[in-house]
Structures are given as C-alpha cells and as structure tokens.
Amino acid sequence: MILLSISSLTKSFGGLVAVGGVSFEVTQGDVLGLIGPNGAGKTTVFNLVTGITPPDSGDIFFAQRRLARLKPHKVVELGLARTFQTIRLFPHMSVLENVLSGRHCRMRTGIVASMLSLPGKALEERNAIARAMEELEFVGLADRWRAPAGGLSYGDQRLLEIARALATDPRMVVLDEPAGGMNDQETVELRSLIRRIKKRGITIMLIEHDMGFVMRVCNKLVVLENGLVIARGTPEEIQKDQRVIEAYLGVDD
C-alpha cells in the first residue's frame, strides 16, 4: 500500500529553486532514506510534506488524503509526525511535559471540561500521562521524566523528540538527521530504536548524512541533487549508481 505519494513537487525561494519537480512514493512499512549532498533540497521536501512550507506546485497525498497547504497540526492529526534537524524542545519543561505536548492532538475534551475539572478531563489527562510514559520507556528515558528537557545530553534530546513524535500515534514518522551529533554508541542504539519503531507498524522516512547508518537501517533510498531526484532503489542499487557516486564524489573536468 502506498502511504505517501509526492508528485511533481516544486518550491523556490526568490530565484533559488530548492525543489524542482520531485516525485516519489513511500510504501507502508518502508524505512526510506532521503539522501543527497548538502543543499540538495532534502529538508525542504520534509518541510513541504509536513506543512511547514507550502509548495509552489505539485501534490502530496498521505493515506489518500491531500496534504498540500494543510497546516502542520492538521498533518499531525492525520498521522504524520516529525522531528527536526535542529532540536525543537521546550527546554525548561520536564521530559514528560515535552512528550505530553505531542499527545495533545489526540485529546478530545475541551476548554469547558478543563475549566470545570470534569471527570472526563481528569481521566483523559491520566491516560495521556500513561501513554507519554510508555513512549519514554520505549526510547529509554522513563527514569528521566522529571528532568528539564534542556538538561539532557544531546543524544537524549534527540530521543525525546522521537518519543514526542511517537506520542501523536503516527502512521509515519519523518526524522530529519536523527543521528546528528550522536556518538558511536548512541548511533548504534538509534539504529535499534528505528528497527523497533518499524516493528510497531510505523513507516519511517529519514534524512541522514551518515551513509553507514543509512545503509544499515533503510530498505529504500531516494537520492536528491540540486532539487531533483537522480536515483531511487535499494541501498545495494544506490551504492552502484554512477550518478550517485558522481553527486557525492564529483567528476573530473
């Protein structure tokens, strides 16, 4: 089943064409890596897919729902969550509170119930806390739930962002350089975490510059250069693709 379909997607910033007609699909259950040299347009594609930036043209469908021009919170409600290249946590809030902020999109009692402290609101809040703690346990941060998020190590902050994304009950998570800034041991643990996320039936799309990491966790790759798709296939196929080799290593004049 095709979960995410991107068709002829374009985005320019002034005279700079960041994405010049990108098309590809993500099948349910994939771990798809979006790779390419710096400036290839990878993060711009992520921003277009998740509603951060509106496309100039083209279409995006997720679970057969059109995403183009939806606000980010609406994209999350449909089941597509993300992390960011630059960590975006609430540093002065606790680890638990950060994960609860992701859970908010699944809470249904309104402001009146909150003001009146109705039983339904209290039950929903208890359930949200329990669910958030499950995700903290899943990523290995349950014992730090009281700590301020800003006090975590860089690698643990990455894991906290993933826990927050998982708390939204996603069908797909989009991870922008999840291994960025991690040491070797943290990277090994992240690979294991991604495999465990996949076992939960959650589809994954990621950007990552660590090619060893990409080749170990992804079953499919899409390669961008100058805002265009230059290759797609399995890691084995991409490693042998001459266009990809030239994009990364250059060619003689």
C-alpha positions in Angstrom: 0.0 0.0 0.0 1.3 3.4 -0.9 1.2 5.6 2.2 2.8 8.7 1.0 2.8 9.9 -2.6 4.7 13.0 -3.8 4.1 14.2 -7.3 5.9 17.0 -9.2 6.7 18.9 -6.1 8.3 22.3 -6.5 9.5 25.1 -4.3 11.6 28.2 -5.0 12.9 30.9 -2.6 13.4 34.0 -4.7 15.5 33.0 -7.6 16.7 29.8 -5.9 15.0 26.6 -7.0 15.2 24.4 -3.8 12.9 21.6 -5.1 12.5 21.3 -8.9 9.8 18.7 -9.5 10.3 15.9 -7.0 8.2 12.7 -7.3 8.4 9.5 -5.3 6.3 7.2 -3.1 6.7 5.6 0.3 5.1 2.2 0.8 3.6 1.3 4.2 6.2 -0.4 6.3 9.2 1.2 4.5 12.2 2.7 6.1 13.1 5.2 3.3 16.1 7.3 3.3 16.1 10.7 1.5 19.8 11.4 0.8 22.0 13.7 -1.2 24.7 16.3 -0.9 24.3 19.5 1.2 21.9 21.8 -0.5 20.1 19.1 -2.4 16.7 20.1 -1.1 16.1 17.2 1.4 14.9 19.3 4.4 12.8 21.5 2.1 11.0 18.3 0.9 10.4 17.4 4.6 9.1 20.9 5.3 6.7 20.7 2.3 5.4 17.2 3.3 4.8 18.2 6.9 3.1 21.6 6.2 5.9 23.8 7.5 6.3 25.3 4.0 3.6 25.5 1.2 4.6 24.1 -2.2 4.6 26.3 -5.3 3.2 23.4 -7.3 2.7 19.6 -7.2 0.8 17.3 -4.9 1.3 15.4 -1.7 -1.1 12.6 -0.6 -0.9 10.8 2.7 -3.2 7.8 3.2 -5.1 9.1 0.2 -5.6 12.5 1.9 -4.2 15.6 0.2 -1.7 17.3 2.4 -0.6 20.3 0.2 -1.3 23.5 2.1 -2.6 21.8 5.2 -1.3 23.4 8.5 1.3 21.3 10.4 -1.1 20.4 13.2 -3.6 19.1 10.7 -0.9 16.9 9.1 0.0 15.5 12.6 -3.7 14.8 13.2 -3.7 12.7 10.0 -0.9 10.6 11.4 2.3 12.1 10.0 4.7 13.3 12.7 8.3 14.6 12.5 11.5 15.5 14.3 13.7 18.4 13.2 17.3 18.9 12.1 17.7 21.5 14.8 16.3 20.1 18.0 13.0 21.9 19.0 12.1 21.0 22.5 10.7 23.1 25.4 14.0 23.2 27.4 12.5 24.5 30.7 9.7 22.0 30.7 10.1 18.5 32.0 10.8 15.5 29.8 7.3 14.2 30.5 5.7 17.6 29.7 7.5 17.6 26.3 6.1 14.3 25.4 2.6 15.3 26.6 2.8 18.3 24.2 2.8 15.8 21.4 -0.1 13.9 22.9 -2.3 17.0 22.9 -3.5 16.3 19.3 -5.3 13.1 20.5 -7.0 14.7 23.4 -10.7 15.4 22.9 -12.2 17.1 26.0 -12.5 20.9 25.5 -11.9 24.1 27.4 -15.2 23.9 29.3 -14.3 20.5 30.7 -10.9 21.8 31.8 -12.4 24.9 33.5 -14.9 22.8 35.4 -12.5 20.0 36.1 -15.0 17.4 34.9 -14.2 13.7 35.4 -13.8 13.0 31.7 -11.0 15.6 31.5 -9.2 14.1 34.5 -9.4 10.6 33.0 -8.1 11.8 29.7 -5.2 13.5 31.4 -4.3 10.4 33.3 -4.4 8.3 30.2 -2.2 10.9 28.3 0.4 10.7 31.1 0.4 6.9 31.0 0.7 7.0 27.2 3.6 9.5 27.4 5.4 7.4 30.0 5.1 4.4 27.6 6.9 6.3 24.9 9.6 7.4 27.4 10.1 3.8 28.4 10.2 2.8 24.7 13.1 5.2 24.0 14.9 4.6 27.3 14.1 7.9 29.1 11.5 6.9 31.6 13.8 7.4 34.6 14.4 11.0 33.5 10.8 12.0 33.3 11.1 14.8 35.9 14.2 16.3 34.5 14.1 19.5 32.4 14.5 18.7 28.8 17.3 21.2 28.4 19.4 19.3 30.9 19.5 16.1 28.8 22.5 15.2 26.7 22.3 16.0 23.0 21.7 12.4 22.1 18.9 12.0 24.7 17.3 15.2 23.4 17.1 13.5 20.0 15.4 10.5 21.6 13.0 12.8 23.4 12.0 14.4 20.1 11.3 10.9 18.8 9.2 10.0 21.9 7.2 13.1 21.4 6.5 12.2 17.7 5.5 8.7 18.7 3.1 10.0 21.3 1.0 11.5 18.5 0.0 8.0 17.4 1.6 8.3 13.9 1.3 6.0 11.0 4.5 7.5 9.7 7.4 9.5 11.3 9.8 11.8 9.4 13.2 12.0 11.1 15.5 14.9 10.0 19.1 13.8 10.7 18.2 11.8 13.8 21.9 10.6 14.3 23.3 14.2 14.0 25.6 14.9 17.0 25.4 11.4 18.4 28.4 9.4 19.4 29.1 5.9 18.1 27.3 4.1 20.9 24.2 6.4 20.7 24.1 5.8 16.9 24.1 2.0 17.4 21.2 2.4 19.9 19.3 4.7 17.5 19.6 2.0 14.8 18.0 -0.4 17.2 15.3 2.1 18.1 14.4 2.7 14.4 14.0 -1.1 13.9 11.7 -1.3 16.9 9.6 1.6 15.6 9.2 -0.3 12.3 8.1 -3.4 14.2 5.3 -1.3 15.6 4.0 -1.0 12.1 5.1 2.7 11.8 6.5 3.8 8.4 9.7 5.8 8.6 11.3 8.4 6.3 14.6 9.9 7.3 17.4 12.3 6.2 20.8 11.3 7.3 24.4 12.1 6.2 25.9 9.1 7.9 25.9 6.6 5.0 26.8 3.7 7.1 23.8 4.4 9.3 21.5 4.8 6.2 22.7 1.6 4.6 22.0 -0.4 7.7 18.5 0.8 8.6 16.8 1.7 5.3 15.3 -0.7 2.8 14.8 2.0 0.1 16.6 5.2 -0.8 15.7 8.3 -2.8 18.7 10.5 -3.9 18.3 14.2 -4.5 20.8 16.6 -6.2 20.0 20.3 -6.8 16.3 19.7 -6.0 15.8 16.8 -8.4 15.6 13.1 -7.9 18.6 11.5 -9.6 18.1 7.9 -8.3 15.9 5.6 -6.3 16.2 2.0 -5.3 17.6 -0.3 -2.6 20.7 0.5 -0.7 22.6 -2.0 -2.8 21.4 -0.5 -6.1 22.2 3.1 -4.9 25.7 2.2 -3.9 26.4 1.1 -7.5 24.6 4.0 -9.2 27.1 6.1 -11.2 25.0 9.3 -10.9 25.0 9.0 -7.1 28.8 8.4 -7.0 29.3 11.5 -9.1 26.9 13.6 -6.9 28.9 12.7 -3.8 32.4 12.5 -5.1 32.3 14.8 -8.1 33.8 14.1 -11.6 37.0 15.2 -13.3 36.7 18.2 -15.5 
